[in-house]
């Protein structure tokens, strides 16, 4: 019950209350004291419950903040991953385009450096001119 108050002290208090208040009013006084003690206990319970609610709410707020932070960091990592994927796709597209252009440039350079074959008609006339020069160039000249 009360710290430092034993059975003998309570017995002395009860005898003093019986002598001071009297046997006629003692039950009514004990009833009022019991009601006051009950009200005091109820107030203490309410006070304690209010403190526990405040503690729970602060813990919940901290947990909510932590969850929001985790969501934000998760969103940031997802955004970073998406950006890295897009960067990879763009880089591969640019590299493919560059390779295609390089291959086309190599083909064009190879075409320009290779000797162009002359048409067959020009090579035959050039060979006959070099051989004798008296051969007719057309059918009318031969007749």
Steps between C-alpha positions, in 0.01 A plus 500: 500500500682805621877480530623517860152451654452164667203326662558655841501853356175433316341368819601818683351716218175302511466548881576875464234533226249311722567732792508827294208436263294278722335165439190659346674688211791257450334282229403809298853642534659167398269493197609853398869409551450188283337707226785754513760222477310348205490839324870547566580159355281569192679832445837325533391237245383772260824690544705188440290405195545851357877471535495155339290637211743786450792256502321273249419793274857623503622149423245473219611835359861384506402174328301692239797726434730200466257332261472817291879530492527138388240561231687807381832318488330209324349743248841659456667165436224406256540833322877453488455150357254632240742776403785251472285277276405793279863611482602149397234489231601841365868407504436175317286680239772762449769232477297302245443813292871587521596147392262516207644834390855368538419194288341719235805728501731199463297368208505842333876527551552151362286583196697818432844343538429196280567555126185540301467236230454650157210388290583215253435704185756758596764236577451322163537817295799604698663160438429505125632854468817396671540193274482649162286801479375400143197305609165651418308656783156428357341284229466794261874564520577140411306512174 
